[in-house]
Amino acid sequence: MADTPERPSPPAKPTRRLDARSLRGLAHPLRMSIFEMLSLDGPATATGLAGRLGENTGTVSWHLRHLAEHGFIEEETGRGTKRERWWKRTAVTNQLNTTDFRDDPDTRGALSVYLHELVQRYFNRVVRYLGEDWDERWHSAGTVSDWSDLRMTPEQLTALNAELAAVIARHTPAPDAEPAPDALPVVVQLQSFPRKERGSA
């Protein structure tokens, strides 16, 4: 039997590390909502986003331009009109290293807003999933789990996160792959962090 050719890995997206300016450009509740919608659901217009968000179209348009100025989104060329522009997320993976900003008093507020909104969005996704009506196959496939009996050094935790990311990468289809007929978008959320020990008084 001939060897099965190994499936090529999908090309890695360009990556940029967020600086103080780009962090301040994203760290706003409405801008983060807009960015999340474009990331999860694809291109949209200001009018469409405003309807889903319950906001004024002019306000959404202003925040869209702000996101574009900071490189998070871009106009989808060849679609729409001068009066109705379509926007999409740029094909870039954004990385945030919180240690870059913790000692910067001018950015600490933006970092706090960003992290609070991000964690709230992760929580809301889980609550929404649990409250929705799914058939038994999808309920059995999903999971909300935690493991709290680990003890690790920072290096071990870093290695664990790298291994988990590699697993997700192996299951990420190539951009041109045709999804199965019964496939749905899937969100994978991983939260791994140290815990302060509470000693007895």
For each residue, the residues with C-beta under 8 A, 3 or more apart:
1:
2:
3:
4:
5:
6:
7: 174
8: 174
9: 12 169
10: 172 173 174 175
11: 175
12: 9 15
13: 91 92 93
14: 91 92 93
15: 12 92 93 94 95
16: 22 71 92 93 94 95
17: 95 96 97 100
18: 22 23 26 94 95 96 97 100
19: 22 23 100
20: 23 24 100 101 104 106 107 110
21: 24 25 70
22: 16 18 19 25 26 70 71 72 94
23: 18 19 20 26 27 96 101 107 110 111 114
24: 20 21 27 107 110
25: 21 22 31 66 67 69 70 72
26: 18 22 23 31 32 35 67 70 72 114
27: 23 24 31 32 110 111 113 114 117
28: 31 32 63 113
29: 32 33 113 117
30: 33 34 53 55 59 60 63
31: 25 26 27 28 34 35 63 66 67
32: 26 27 28 29 35 36 114 117 118 121
33: 29 30 36 37 53
34: 30 31 37 38 49 53 60 63 64 67 73
35: 26 31 32 38 39 67 72 73 89
36: 32 33 39 40 121
37: 33 34 40 41 44 49 52 53
38: 34 35 41 42 43 44 49 73 87 88 89
39: 35 36 89
40: 36 37 185 187
41: 37 38 44
42: 38 88
43: 38 76 79 86 87 88
44: 37 38 41 48 49 86 87
45: 48 49 80 84 85 86 87
46: 49 50 57 60 61 64 84 85 87
47: 50 51 57 84
48: 44 45 51 52
49: 34 37 38 44 45 46 52 53 55 60 64
50: 46 47 53 54 55 56 57 59 60
51: 47 48 54
52: 37 48 49
53: 30 33 34 37 49 50 60
54: 50 51
55: 30 49 50 59 60
56: 50 59 60
57: 46 47 50 60 61
58: 61 62
59: 30 50 55 56 62 63
60: 30 34 46 49 50 53 55 56 57 63 64
61: 46 57 58 64 65
62: 58 59 65 66
63: 28 30 31 34 59 60 66 67
64: 34 46 49 60 61 67 68 73 87
65: 61 62 68 69
66: 25 31 62 63 69 70
67: 25 26 31 34 35 63 64 70 72 73
68: 64 65 71 72 73 74 75 87
69: 25 65 66
70: 21 22 25 26 66 67
71: 16 22 68 90 92
72: 22 25 26 35 67 68 89 90 94
73: 34 35 38 64 67 68 87 88 89 90
74: 68 87 88 90
75: 68 80 85 86 87 88
76: 43 79 80 86 87 88
77:
78:
79: 43 76 86
80: 45 75 76 84 85 86
81: 84 85
82: 85
83:
84: 45 46 47 80 81
85: 45 46 75 80 81 82
86: 43 44 45 75 76 79 80
87: 38 43 44 45 46 64 68 73 74 75 76
88: 38 42 43 73 74 75 76
89: 35 38 39 72 73
90: 71 72 73 74
91: 13 14
92: 13 14 15 16 71
93: 13 14 15 16
94: 15 16 18 22 72
95: 15 16 17 18
96: 17 18 23 100 114
97: 17 18 100
98: 101 102 111 115
99: 102
100: 17 18 19 20 96 97 104
101: 20 23 98 104 107 108 110 111
102: 98 99 108 111
103:
104: 20 100 101 107 108
105: 108
106: 20
107: 20 23 24 101 104 110 111
108: 101 102 104 105 111 112
109: 112 113
110: 20 23 24 27 101 107 113 114
111: 23 27 98 101 102 107 108 114 115
112: 108 109 115 116
113: 27 28 29 109 110 116 117
114: 23 26 27 32 96 110 111 117 118
115: 98 111 112 118 119
116: 112 113 119 120
117: 27 29 32 113 114 120 121
118: 32 114 115 121 122
119: 115 116 122 123
120: 116 117 123 124
121: 32 36 117 118 124 125
122: 118 119 125 126 189 191
123: 119 120 126 127
124: 120 121 127 128
125: 121 122 128 129 187 189
126: 122 123 129 130 144 189
127: 123 124 130 131
128: 124 125 131 132
129: 125 126 132 134 142
130: 126 127 144
131: 127 128
132: 128 129
133:
134: 129 138 139 142
135: 138 139
136: 139 140
137: 140 141
138: 134 135 141 142 184
139: 134 135 136 142
140: 136 137
141: 137 138
142: 129 134 138 139
143:
144: 126 130
145:
146:
147: 150
148: 195
149:
150: 147
151:
152: 156 157 160 194
153: 156 157
154: 157 158
155: 158 159
156: 152 153 159 160
157: 152 153 154 160 161 192 194
158: 154 155 161 162
159: 155 156 162 163
160: 152 156 157 163 164 192
161: 157 158 164 165 190 192
162: 158 159 165 166
163: 159 160 166 167
164: 160 161 167 168 190 192
165: 161 162 168 169
166: 162 163 169 170
167: 163 164 170 171
168: 164 165 171 172 188
169: 9 165 166 172
170: 166 167
171: 167 168
172: 10 168 169
173: 10 177 179
174: 7 8 10 177
175: 10 11
176:
177: 173 174
178:
179: 173 183
180: 183
181:
182:
183: 179 180
184: 138
185: 40
186:
187: 40 125
188: 168
189: 122 125 126
190: 161 164
191: 122
192: 157 160 161 164
193:
194: 152 157
195: 148
196:
197:
198:
199:
200:
201:
